[in-house]
């Protein structure tokens, strides 16, 4: 016991002397962002796609719903080096998830216990002016290139993920895209008109270890020919292990092709469109390969900075290019209001789902549309 | 029917909020950025509002980077900055459709100060750079007493931090031993309390309430290969003989609004420039004035 107390005292004295030596710590920041909803299903007890076919009674007409919490530590080591550690927690993170069946892609898990668990999202080093000026290197568990351009412009991750990010949540069709993965990215800005980026990752995404010998590559190019108008082209590619159910596919691969265009020339207005197509050799219907795709158009208008803004979006989903009965649309509109301080925001929003055929998602569906109201609480500090 | 009512109520609420906010917004000009400029612009804004009772301006600090980012993302109408924009800031502004217009509202001599007990009277620019890079760690190496050097500077979001790095440190990194302070006043306090201290501050922060250089510090003359000049020497700063001087800027998102233009016009007027001088900065040159007038049109 004495040894423990002695060691603790020694540690305290060491820490105190360290504090005395460095009166001002290096630029380090801790920050947190949290959002949760009060959700109310205006039509009935929940959109067709959210409602498990066999357990409709599990959904209530309204509920508070925890969505996300991020805890971030950043350390700007010097002008060129930055370190970030971010923990994420959501209500889908779980340790006892079940594997979705009826899909050639296995390993997709879904929440079973509903508990909120933190997991590591980012752990990376950023090296600016790497090798040459205007080149940036990121190494570690890093943000991928896939979602960021649209997410930055849409700006309301607290309300809804962007089209590609949220595709699986909305349609239940997995396009195997992720916001973070272990690997390396290199970004370079040639001029204000043209910049490029490339990434190399495990491809197994942030929540899993590497499962095969294949790596995912991502390539991105952005042109901004005139101030406030950008076009971003993106593609990724990864080979996958064959599956027993498709013996003819000996070297299957998957790719996402994506184009974004952003218009920010009008004061306080941001407009964006996003189109993508996902090709996966393992996605087949009766031996014929199908594509998964969609497009999204969104806008936000700032009435008063850090106080009040309006936003709206329409997403169009085609989960199976050979089966258009699964097509669906989703319109979102809402207000971003910071009544007291920008750290605390209220974001009331409405989601309108429209299904080409609601019964394709839920056999017991009696309609082809849904309406959902969320009062999103957004906190950052 | 119920759904239609709820939707209608929401739309009406939205329009009401938008109307209130738009009315509020029309009154207020948000100014954000450089901590070197914040006190000066605050005083200019207060004087301007006294003369123009209908005008409302809010002035915040946070550093040049904060102001530039605020202008780019639309959270302020005027950005104060004590350095030129970095290429990545220009690129981002281009991407966001922001074509900034720049106005020089004052000229600053970045003053190098030491504790009054330090007998040094002048330093070479290259020595100041070597001290802040950590290459020189004892005052004896530059003709001072045998005493450890204690560095005081700003945080990296400060325009002064970047200006010094670009113009004095030769684009190299600061010593990791440098104490990164929140503002000019904290640097001065640090140097007053520390016999081995050296700091850099805007010239406007050197004076006490009676207009004298604050007790406890010594303002060094700086040479750049030839004679040494003091930042307190207006003629030397104006002529560029004092080597660590810089223009202090404001930027707007394209052509300034009528309200913002009127305020900038006041800042660069004779009356505004008298306030600039009174607060310890130097007035703008005729060339700056001509460029400002052009950018206001």
HADDOCK unambig.tbl for C-alpha pairs under 7 A between the chains (distance, minus, plus):
assign (segid A and resid 23 and name CA) (segid B and resid 179 and name CA) 6.87 0.50 0.50
assign (segid A and resid 24 and name CA) (segid B and resid 179 and name CA) 5.46 0.50 0.50
assign (segid A and resid 24 and name CA) (segid B and resid 180 and name CA) 5.99 0.50 0.50
assign (segid A and resid 42 and name CA) (segid B and resid 3 and name CA) 6.78 0.50 0.50
assign (segid A and resid 79 and name CA) (segid B and resid 173 and name CA) 6.87 0.50 0.50
assign (segid A and resid 192 and name CA) (segid B and resid 91 and name CA) 4.50 0.50 0.50
assign (segid A and resid 192 and name CA) (segid B and resid 94 and name CA) 6.75 0.50 0.50
assign (segid A and resid 224 and name CA) (segid B and resid 95 and name CA) 6.28 0.50 0.50
assign (segid A and resid 227 and name CA) (segid B and resid 94 and name CA) 4.57 0.50 0.50
assign (segid A and resid 227 and name CA) (segid B and resid 95 and name CA) 5.62 0.50 0.50
assign (segid A and resid 227 and name CA) (segid B and resid 96 and name CA) 6.71 0.50 0.50
assign (segid A and resid 227 and name CA) (segid B and resid 97 and name CA) 4.30 0.50 0.50
assign (segid A and resid 227 and name CA) (segid B and resid 98 and name CA) 6.73 0.50 0.50
assign (segid A and resid 228 and name CA) (segid B and resid 94 and name CA) 6.06 0.50 0.50
assign (segid A and resid 228 and name CA) (segid B and resid 95 and name CA) 4.87 0.50 0.50
assign (segid A and resid 228 and name CA) (segid B and resid 96 and name CA) 4.58 0.50 0.50
assign (segid A and resid 228 and name CA) (segid B and resid 97 and name CA) 3.24 0.50 0.50
assign (segid A and resid 228 and name CA) (segid B and resid 98 and name CA) 6.98 0.50 0.50
assign (segid A and resid 229 and name CA) (segid B and resid 95 and name CA) 6.57 0.50 0.50
assign (segid A and resid 230 and name CA) (segid B and resid 95 and name CA) 6.59 0.50 0.50
assign (segid A and resid 264 and name CA) (segid B and resid 96 and name CA) 5.53 0.50 0.50
assign (segid A and resid 264 and name CA) (segid B and resid 97 and name CA) 5.50 0.50 0.50
assign (segid A and resid 265 and name CA) (segid B and resid 97 and name CA) 4.81 0.50 0.50
assign (segid A and resid 268 and name CA) (segid B and resid 74 and name CA) 6.71 0.50 0.50
assign (segid A and resid 303 and name CA) (segid B and resid 18 and name CA) 6.57 0.50 0.50
assign (segid A and resid 303 and name CA) (segid B and resid 21 and name CA) 6.56 0.50 0.50
assign (segid A and resid 303 and name CA) (segid B and resid 22 and name CA) 6.30 0.50 0.50
assign (segid A and resid 304 and name CA) (segid B and resid 21 and name CA) 6.21 0.50 0.50
assign (segid A and resid 304 and name CA) (segid B and resid 22 and name CA) 6.99 0.50 0.50
assign (segid A and resid 304 and name CA) (segid B and resid 25 and name CA) 6.25 0.50 0.50
assign (segid A and resid 305 and name CA) (segid B and resid 74 and name CA) 6.44 0.50 0.50
assign (segid A and resid 305 and name CA) (segid B and resid 75 and name CA) 4.90 0.50 0.50
assign (segid A and resid 306 and name CA) (segid B and resid 75 and name CA) 6.69 0.50 0.50
